Amino acid sequence: MSNSLATRLWMGSQDASTILWADLMILKRRLGRYMLTTLISPLLYLVAFGWGLGRGMNMNGTTYLQFVVPGIIALTAMTTSFNGAGTRLNVDRLYFRSFDELLMAPTGTLSLLIGKALIGVVRGLVSSSAFIAVALLMGSGLHLNPAFIIALLVTCFSFSFLGVMAALLARSHQDLATFSSVILLPMTFLGGTFFSLDQVPLALKVALYALPLTHSSICLRAAALNQPVPESSFLAMLLFMLLFFLGGLFALRRSSI
Amino acid sequence: MISSKYAGPAVFARKISKRFGKLQVLKNLDIKIPNATTYCLLGPNGSGKTTFIRAIVGLIGLDGGDLRVFGEPVKGVAGLYSRIGYMTQHKALYPDLTLQENLEFFAGLYGIRGLAARKRIDELLDMVDLKPHRGRLAGDLSGGMYQRLSLACTLIHEPELLLLDEPTVGVDPRLRQTFWDYFNRLTSQGATILITTHLMDEAERCRLVGYMRDGRLEAQGSPDELKSLAGLKPDLQLWMQDESASYSAASLLADHGFSARVEEGAVRVELASESQAAEVLRLVKPLDLRMHEPTLSQAFLKLGEADR
């Protein structure tokens, strides 16, 4: 029984790695262009908010730069993971129709979901790492500890699963663009990235705590500042990850008969 | 080595129907595709050929009817994917991957890895005549080369049921012959090939041909059976010394029960079978002659006329 489970797990991981491999090869060929486009927004945020607007500001005993950098890392991980998994899948599914080829292969749904989500995770990690390197060079004083890395990984997985789910449910490229504009863009600014949620009115605070990025920002910030990571936020992150994973699984099962 | 494990029809459809919005694409379609055969599905655009194929692989759900693949209801077709290969009209390959990488990817999807994958890829690149281009990006290939790579990717796992939607579009005649030799080899090993095409000479190569029209199967049989169903017969064209000799010959043949007429200076005689040619030549002595076999194209034109 355990042998057969181990075989299935091994085969499933091989299938997922095959799916990831193709996307990785593509990323490798376009890495330069990818890095350039993916780093522009976070660097602009860093310059505008970290150096410009926030210069001299103090946030609960830390500089604004130290406060804002983890938030920008969270939003970079969110957007690149979501787009890395979702946008590519949406194009593959609706334009190239190459997703049909995957549906027709003897690949398990779980392997397919994980394989497709992993490329979002890789893209999220690559972009976040590049941004972290820049931020460290600029003296942001980040602490890269296991808690930070785990929080970053969970963020990338969460938004990759969300990207897969959105890409599979979207009926057109426009649908996915609308999802990004209506859900991701507001979250970029409101998810505890650029300002502390302590400063907002209670009603708004409740709404903002319902956003997954809020908890990513809180956890990444606490870890980066070498403070204890709030358990409730970390649990919320795991819950969102599970929710988006199940949503992706549901969307995938709906795609195939 | 392909060898089908199922003795019944590879594909069996009974009264299947599919509607897209207001458009009824499949209308109680009945089709039986025997195992280890080449079956050609012909029909005008919009007749439902591609919809039928996509239903076989489970890419679209049906509204009604019974569709079975190797005896399994199509709902369970996912369990048969390792036995099915589907080449769409525009198979989706990764344009940013090389030919070799595309093939490696498809091999990996079907669990073929390592040495077995390398051997199979070499064999297929040879077959589709793309070995010297294995390092080129798929996105840089011409239409015909892309089509050949698509076929190679479809064949990577040696499927028992091969669904080919217009596979030889853009492929030159020499290579088309290679493809057909390969297809024949596959059927002799037990594979079933369902092919859609607009090329009648390709349909003539298939053991069975089905003519779809308006979501239904209008006719099915071997190419010869379909020609005979359409009432087409071979005819003999005879060139006599001059026009008056042509008219005399036509009249003589008519007296002996042949349907003969003078057309563009030559006598055309309809034959019930090729063996009647000897009897015609006993009655008249032409300067030259030519036998015309009916084509599948004429058969379908005739069948189409009958429908209208």
Chai-1 contact restraints between the chains, C-beta under 6 A:
chainA,res_idxA,chainB,res_idxB,connection_type,confidence,min_distance_angstrom,max_distance_angstrom,comment,restraint_id
A,T18,B,G108,contact,1.0,0.0,6.0,A-B,restraint_1
A,T18,B,L109,contact,1.0,0.0,6.0,A-B,restraint_2
A,A22,B,Y94,contact,1.0,0.0,6.0,A-B,restraint_3
A,A22,B,F105,contact,1.0,0.0,6.0,A-B,restraint_4
A,M25,B,L97,contact,1.0,0.0,6.0,A-B,restraint_5
A,M25,B,E101,contact,1.0,0.0,6.0,A-B,restraint_6
A,I26,B,D96,contact,1.0,0.0,6.0,A-B,restraint_7
A,R29,B,D96,contact,1.0,0.0,6.0,A-B,restraint_8
A,F96,B,A92,contact,1.0,0.0,6.0,A-B,restraint_9
A,R97,B,A92,contact,1.0,0.0,6.0,A-B,restraint_10
A,S98,B,A92,contact,1.0,0.0,6.0,A-B,restraint_11
A,D100,B,L59,contact,1.0,0.0,6.0,A-B,restraint_12
A,E101,B,A92,contact,1.0,0.0,6.0,A-B,restraint_13
A,M104,B,V57,contact,1.0,0.0,6.0,A-B,restraint_14
A,M104,B,Y81,contact,1.0,0.0,6.0,A-B,restraint_15
A,M104,B,Y86,contact,1.0,0.0,6.0,A-B,restraint_16
A,A105,B,L109,contact,1.0,0.0,6.0,A-B,restraint_17
A,P106,B,Y81,contact,1.0,0.0,6.0,A-B,restraint_18
A,P106,B,S82,contact,1.0,0.0,6.0,A-B,restraint_19
A,T107,B,L109,contact,1.0,0.0,6.0,A-B,restraint_20
A,I257,B,G58,contact,1.0,0.0,6.0,A-B,restraint_21
A,I257,B,G61,contact,1.0,0.0,6.0,A-B,restraint_22
